[in-house]
Amino acid sequence: MCKHKLAFIQGDIKMLFDSEQASLLSEVCSWPEFGNLKAHVSEYEKKLLEIEAAQSVLAKKEKVIKAEFAHGLTHGFK
């Protein structure tokens, strides 16, 4: 999902090319179906945050493994 679609769904008026369209965006955001869409976007963002956290943990593990291997190359393996 691109940042423009996400900004639209979040009702961010800064993403509008013409600020006079803010009332139209507000109208769309008030549609009953829009609430359901926002709920799905919230779940989408939550899952992405979980993935990013897992990636961070894996990146730290990778860094440790590489450092240990480099140390072994330099000083010998035990």
C-alpha positions as CSV (number, residue, x, y, z in Angstrom):
1,M,0.0,0.0,0.0
2,C,1.4,3.4,-0.9
3,K,1.6,6.3,1.5
4,H,-1.0,8.2,-0.5
5,K,-3.7,5.5,-0.1
6,L,-2.9,5.2,3.6
7,A,-3.1,9.0,4.1
8,F,-6.5,9.0,2.3
9,I,-7.8,6.2,4.5
10,Q,-6.5,8.0,7.6
11,G,-8.3,11.2,6.5
12,D,-5.1,13.2,6.3
13,I,-6.0,16.5,4.5
14,K,-2.3,17.3,4.0
15,M,-2.3,14.6,1.2
16,L,-4.8,16.5,-0.8
17,F,-3.6,18.4,-3.9
18,D,-6.4,21.0,-3.5
19,S,-7.2,21.9,0.1
20,E,-10.7,22.8,-1.1
21,Q,-11.4,19.1,-1.4
22,A,-11.2,18.7,2.4
23,S,-15.0,18.7,2.7
24,L,-15.2,15.9,0.2
25,L,-12.6,13.8,2.1
26,S,-14.5,14.5,5.3
27,E,-17.7,13.3,3.6
28,V,-16.0,10.1,2.4
29,C,-14.6,9.5,5.9
30,S,-18.1,9.7,7.4
31,W,-19.5,6.8,5.2
32,P,-20.4,3.8,7.3
33,E,-18.2,1.5,5.1
34,F,-15.2,3.7,5.8
35,G,-15.2,2.7,9.5
36,N,-14.8,-0.9,8.5
37,L,-11.9,0.0,6.2
38,K,-10.2,2.0,8.9
39,A,-10.5,-1.1,11.2
40,H,-8.8,-3.2,8.6
41,V,-6.0,-0.6,8.1
42,S,-5.5,-0.6,11.8
43,E,-5.0,-4.3,11.8
44,Y,-2.7,-4.0,8.8
45,E,-0.5,-1.4,10.5
46,K,-0.4,-3.6,13.7
47,K,0.9,-6.6,11.7
48,L,3.5,-4.5,10.0
49,L,4.8,-3.2,13.3
50,E,5.0,-6.8,14.5
51,I,7.0,-7.7,11.4
52,E,9.3,-4.7,11.8
53,A,10.0,-5.6,15.5
54,A,10.8,-9.2,14.5
55,Q,13.1,-7.9,11.7
56,S,14.9,-5.7,14.3
57,V,15.5,-8.7,16.6
58,L,16.8,-10.8,13.6
59,A,19.1,-8.0,12.5
60,K,20.6,-7.8,16.0
61,K,21.1,-11.6,16.0
62,E,22.8,-11.4,12.6
63,K,25.1,-8.6,13.8
64,V,26.2,-10.8,16.8
65,I,26.7,-13.8,14.6
66,K,28.9,-11.9,12.2
67,A,30.9,-10.3,15.0
68,E,31.5,-13.6,16.6
69,F,32.6,-15.1,13.3
70,A,34.9,-12.1,12.6
71,H,36.4,-12.5,16.0
72,G,37.0,-16.2,15.3
73,L,38.7,-15.4,12.0
74,T,41.0,-12.9,13.7
75,H,41.7,-14.7,17.0
76,G,40.9,-18.3,16.2
77,F,37.9,-20.4,16.8
78,K,37.4,-22.3,20.1
